[in-house]
Amino acid sequence: MYSKLKQEIFILQGKLESSKVENKNLRVGQTTDLDAVKHNIDFALQNLHKIIADTNLSIRQLTSGVMSLHLVTEVLKSTGKISEAEAEKEQ
C-alpha cells in the first residue's frame, strides 16, 4: 500500500511540475491567444481537481489501512491475554 501511495505521489508531482511549466510559459507571454490561455487554465484546473481527488482517495485508503492495523493489534492483544489466562489455568 505504501509503495502504491508513493508511486501515486510521484505521478501527481509530475503533473504538478507540468502545470508549473505551463503556468510559467503563460506568464512569460508565450501564449497570447485568449482562447489558448483559457484552455490552459481549464487544463490546469482539471489537473488540480484530479490531484485533489486522487489525494483524498489516498488519504482514505491510508486511514482505512491504519484502522485495519489497529484492529489486528487489538485482536493480537486479546489472543495474547487469552493464551496467558489459559496458561495460568493449566498451572
C-alpha positions in Angstrom: 0.0 0.0 0.0 2.9 2.4 0.9 4.6 1.8 -2.5 1.3 2.4 -4.3 0.9 5.7 -2.4 4.5 6.6 -3.1 4.0 5.9 -6.8 0.8 7.9 -6.9 2.6 10.9 -5.2 5.4 10.6 -7.8 2.8 10.8 -10.6 1.0 13.7 -9.0 4.3 15.6 -8.5 4.9 15.1 -12.2 1.5 16.5 -13.1 2.1 19.4 -10.7 5.5 20.2 -12.4 3.9 20.1 -15.8 1.3 22.6 -14.6 4.0 24.8 -13.2 5.8 24.8 -16.5 2.6 25.7 -18.3 1.9 28.5 -15.8 5.5 29.8 -16.3 5.0 29.8 -20.0 1.8 31.7 -19.7 3.5 34.3 -17.5 6.4 34.7 -20.0 3.8 35.5 -22.6 4.4 32.6 -25.0 0.7 32.1 -25.3 -1.1 35.3 -26.1 -4.2 33.9 -27.7 -7.0 34.3 -25.1 -8.7 31.0 -26.1 -5.4 29.2 -25.7 -4.9 30.8 -22.3 -8.5 29.8 -21.2 -7.8 26.3 -22.5 -4.5 26.1 -20.5 -6.2 27.4 -17.4 -9.1 24.8 -17.8 -6.5 22.1 -18.3 -4.6 23.2 -15.1 -7.8 23.3 -13.1 -8.8 19.8 -14.3 -5.4 18.5 -13.3 -5.7 20.2 -9.9 -9.1 18.7 -9.3 -7.8 15.3 -10.3 -4.8 15.7 -7.9 -7.2 16.6 -5.1 -9.5 13.7 -5.8 -6.6 11.2 -6.0 -5.1 12.6 -2.8 -8.4 12.3 -1.0 -8.7 8.7 -2.1 -5.1 8.0 -1.0 -5.8 9.5 2.4 -9.0 7.5 2.8 -7.1 4.3 1.8 -4.3 5.1 4.2 -6.8 5.8 7.0 -8.6 2.6 6.3 -5.2 0.7 6.4 -4.4 2.3 9.8 -7.8 1.3 11.2 -7.2 -2.2 10.0 -3.8 -2.3 11.7 -5.4 -1.1 14.9 -8.0 -3.9 14.7 -5.2 -6.5 14.1 -3.3 -5.1 17.1 -6.4 -5.4 19.3 -7.0 -9.0 18.1 -3.4 -9.9 18.8 -3.6 -8.4 22.3 -6.8 -10.3 23.0 -5.3 -13.5 21.7 -2.2 -13.0 24.0 -4.4 -12.3 27.0 -6.5 -15.5 26.3 -3.3 -17.5 25.9 -2.0 -16.1 29.2 -5.2 -16.9 31.0 -5.3 -20.5 29.7 -1.7 -20.9 30.7 -2.5 -19.8 34.2 -5.4 -22.2 34.4 -3.2 -25.1 33.5 -0.7 -24.3 36.2 
